[in-house]
Amino acid sequence: MTSAAPIRARDRDTILQALAAGVVPRLGLQHIQVGRAGEIAALIRDVDRIADGGSAARFIIGEYGAGKTFFLNLVRLIALERKCVTMHADLAPDRRIHASGGQARGLYAEAVRNMATRTKSEGGALASIIERFITECVRQGEANGRPVASVIDDRLADLHDHLGGHDFAAVLKAYWRGSDDGDETVKAAALRWLRAEYPTKTEARQALGVRSIIDDADVYDSLKLLAAFVRIAGYAGLVIVLDEMVNLYKLQSAQARNQNYEQILRILNDVLQGNVLGVGFVFGGTPDFLMDSRRGLYSYQALQSRLVENSFAANGLIDLSGPIVRLQSLSPEDLLVLLGNIRSVFALGDVACHLVPDEALSAFMNHCNSRIGEAYFRTPRNTIKAFVQFLAVLEQNAGVDWRTLIGAVEVANDDIANTDEDSDDDELATIQL
Amino acid sequence: MSLESLVARAARTIRRAFGDDLEPVESEQTKGLPTSNMDTPADSIESREGRYAAHGYTFSTKAQARDFERRRGQPDASSAPPALPPARQPTPTQPSVPAVEVEAGIERTGDGRFRAGGYSFSDLDQARSFARRRSLTNADRAVESLRSARLVAEQRLAYASSKSGSPIAPHQGDNPSSAEIGRMSLRETTPILAATPQKTAVGSEQWVTHALSMRVSDIAFEAFLIYFGKPKNASAYPHSSLIDPTLPVGACGDPAGATLGYWPSYAGLDPRGRRTYLEWLTAGRPGGMPIGYVFLYFYGLERRLIVDRSEADGAAILGEVRRLLDLYDVNSSFTRYARLLLDVGSVIAREDSPPLRPTLDHRYSFELPLRIRIPLGERIAAGESLNADEALAWILALPDTYLRTAATRCFDELIDLWRLRFDQGNPEGLKIRSPKTRLCVRYQAAAGGYHADLSLDGVPDIAAVVAPVVRLREQLMACSDELDPLSRFLGREPDSRGTLACTTLLPADMLAGPRGEPLRQARLKLTALLGDKAIGRATLGETLLLVGLEWPIGRASLPVALQRQLAGRLDALDFGYEPDRRFGPVTACDADTRLSLFEAPNGGPIDRDNETYAAARILTEIAALAATADRIVVAEELASIEKHVLVTPGLSDAERLRLRAHAEAILDDPPKANAAIKRLAALPQAHRQHIIQAAVAAIFADGQVRPAEVKFLEGLHKALGLPREQVYGLLHRSEAERDAPVIVAPARPENGVALPVEAPASAFAIDHARLARIRIETSEVSSLLATIFIEDASPPLQADTQSSGKGIFDGLDAGHAKLLEELVRSPMERAAFDKVAQALKLLPSGALETINEWGFDRFDEPIVEDDDLILVPPHILSLLKMEAAL
């Protein structure tokens, strides 16, 4: 595979380690990404828009194994690369966008915990961001001879326009006080407040002297607040990635479902109308989450009319400007290219160093086919994992013929991952129009 | 009185009358019978087994035999008929009173009764009348054979082939033309006496060829084609039509014919009858007379032709007979005799027979008419085969051909159909092997008393051919049966002949001819409806009008009978339509139901039980339901249905077309969803996925998925017992793969010979075009991503030039630079790091962030690893050391 840039040895190891572990690599995705140029370009434009102070919302819809998570990660990494702060969280029964029993707060807390910057791409960047901001304020204060608190107030003046902006500023000042005094408790309390981990207002008041906490109802507003804050702190914008949206679809209570959809509608409205600056939402979900006529997003009429696909984009024409981005499951051809890419990563992009010839790729796929069945290319996680291991063995044991080894490769069926999806997914995979 | 003796006697009489050159006519019956000898002695009575035989007859007493002998001995030459012995003798118990002969053949018996011909009568007139009539019967003798058979055969063959007009043309000048006859027949109002009586001497009998004024008694009249004059000495033949001017004519007539007997003769007519007869003759023999007068006149014509064998008068006589036949064809007896005479007469007159035309006229004839036998016989003799018309004429004229109503009611159609069928079965014509039997016909004179045999040695007798008859007759009956529907329809509506309704009932292959014209007109209209499309749309009401049917007044839906008629007519028009209840369930049938019409031979019949078709039909319905789920039907949806349904393997072209029409029809008028879905339950599992696919494709055809459509699909899945969740995956995949190849049918294992096990390499097929596309896209995305992830990999040199000399680590402020410097010197524990940071008035996490951010800009990666031990990774460390010059 031709790669635009040579692969660095460090990247190679990172990529291969991640792939061997069955997770999305943190970097070097450009070396293994197969296809989807249009979709990725669209998302890059989104990120650029966010970095320019705009806003965006996308629904990444794909079936199980279609590579949603990979794609979302890719988007996140692009955003980080564009100096955005990213937050990501998977929805779960106890983590929703809207709830009254702390589930929304749970989602927010999870997202904040996963807050990442380019330097801390694996998350936990909240403190770094705050401290960086405060450090700047301190320096500004020193330079201007002003008290740090008033500098903070000045810098955060914009936040006062936002709901809860005042308390947010108060908490940041408390953090500064704590760090200035070496009072770790106050610092921890401030972070705790920012992570929405105070269950009651009383506790928050006792610890930080603020009268409010971030509660279920304030999740979206707090996200907007954070978005504004990271821009003040010197970052390009905030990209919030919410995966496993199917959990909303699975809510049994119609009321709860609709309240969540209402929140999504609110987000969409804000984003589409340009009410928010420097913030982007990327939702990942399965087709049924989108299309189920009783429980899916489309069951919510207002959303349906906003999300419905461009009717002119029929018959092979593509419109990626709409909020829906559909990811198709991998085809055998996709997988073949992907395996070729992995081989190329092993060889550091040097064609001469390829460990196995082209026919080995086909042979490997045949092998997977015989072991897992037809769906092997739709849920490529294990196939890739096995292939990386296969190449690793070849690399370390020069002289072993790939043909003899290929039969010994164990490829696990992706059943375990399947359990949280609908059980008939495999049947589905056999249907093709 | 035995027949045998009569026949033998007649034969003898003829021989005597015509001399030795005559060909003796010997019927089968006369052969082998004892020939009576005129010179038998009186005592020739033999006693045999106690009975007395005389002249071949036995009697119980010798007296009887002698009496018979005596009477047989009477001279035969006298015109008076011989007195025949009574069939039953008076009973011997009666007193034997000698009978006195009053007149010839009539004797008065002792009991005062008159006996004639063995019968006893109460008065003399009765006996006389009987005797006279008996004498006529007894004198049934044969005229000589009409022609030398060889001669006839030669001549007929000669002029049949020459085709040079009528052979009797030269005589026409002398004879009254048929026009003249017609003119004269109009002169019936002319008073008889007004004609100038041109006195002619009453001569002996003569034939009057031209109109001639004559006088009988007080009537002057003008007539021709009659015998007139005093009878010559008693003729050998009864001369019943001879007008004997000496006989009295009544003062008033008998136009009702009350005085007419069965076998009229002029001499035997009542004087009143004679007057009426003569008046009728003068009036030009118009129609409407009692048939006895006509017969009387006819006897003369017959005699002239048969007995006198007047070739010269032949044409005139035949013309006259034909005219009479027209006038009196209601009388079957006359018709029969007239036809017979025409047949025989045309031979005598050497008339060229008209081309054979099939006709029903011979239906009730007793034998195959001569006019059929001669031309057909000649064709057989010439070795030619019979064409359709000839064969039909033959079969129709056979006396044992019994036609059904359909054949007679639709005779014209029958002829056409026969021609078709005959030509199909006998493209070369019907070749008949010549029979040994030669044509020989006996003409039994209508006048009675004589007959003539016509034998043509050169002409085989087709009446003797039996072999092909059965087959031909069966074929005729088959044709008749084919016309049965038409016949029944015409029976109900006799005026409808030639309408579209009738035309549609004709057998299909007759429609190519002129009879198909109404159909072609209707087809034109239907074709115009179609335009240049394969399928045209029209409402049920319009379609009914087009095929000549009318919507029943006051009915909301079309009655089944009319639906059948509609179907039948469209079939005949070679048009199929949908929805057609013959090929699947139909929902509505009101005037506004829109039909899909399409051209299909014979209405494009298909087998509705064909599993493939049934499945495809349900498929169509489901797809149509899917397409109509959003209440909007667009052309793409229809196209999608067609694309999906029509590729189903195993469908014939007719089925495909019908399905397309069905799809169009049900898009307008969708079936009840529940009903259609219920039918799905009957489908085999294999078809279900296909149905879902078709439905999805139909939904996607307009490029939009609406909630109603999704709902429909969900319902469909539920009905098919498939998991609901499958819907979304399907929709999702269809969304992007709309331009991808379509699986037209699921691969199904076929029973049969097992294929050799395939190499595993073929377990999946790589689409190389797609592979190439993906590769291109991949390299695109790769370079796209590369610009993002590697764009800031700036060489350190560049950073140097930008350095402002503020600190060692260019771009970092003093505090952070100092902190980094500390880190480069040695890794630190977290607590130590915090302390150092605090000393530099930095917040530790924020400081790390800032340093790393700087590192990213410089080295494209974080330069400080934030763990329990905070350190700089070795490969960065060396770079930093270099930079810091440590």
Interface residues (C-beta under 8 A of the other chain):
Chain A: M1 T2 S3 A4 A5 R10 L27 G28 L29 Q30 H31 Q33 V34 G35 R36 A37 I40 A41 I44 I61 G62 E63 L74 L77 I78 E81 R82 T117 R118 T119 K120 A125 A127 S128 I129 I130 E131 R132 F133 I134 T135 V138 R139 E142 S179 G182 T286 P287 D288 L290 M291 D292 S293 R294 G296 Y298 S299 Q304 V308 E309 S311 F312 A313 A314 N315 G316 R326 Q328 S329 S331 P332 E333 D334 L336 V337 N341 S362 M365 N366 N369 S370 D422 D424 D425 E427 L428 I431 Q432 L433
Chain B: E636 Q689 I692 Q693 V696 A697 F700 D702 G703 Q704 V705 R706 P707 A708 V710 K711 E714 P723 E725 Q726 V727 Y728 G729 L730 L731 H732 R733 S734 E735 A736 E737 R738 D739 A740 V742 I743 P760 A761 A763 F764 A765 I766 D767 R770 L771 I774 R775 E777 T778 S779 E780 V781 S782 S783 L784 L785 A786 T787 I788 F789 I790 D813 G815 Q838 K841 L842 L843 P844 S845 G846 A847 L848 E849 T850 N852 E853 G855 F856 E861 P862 D866 H875
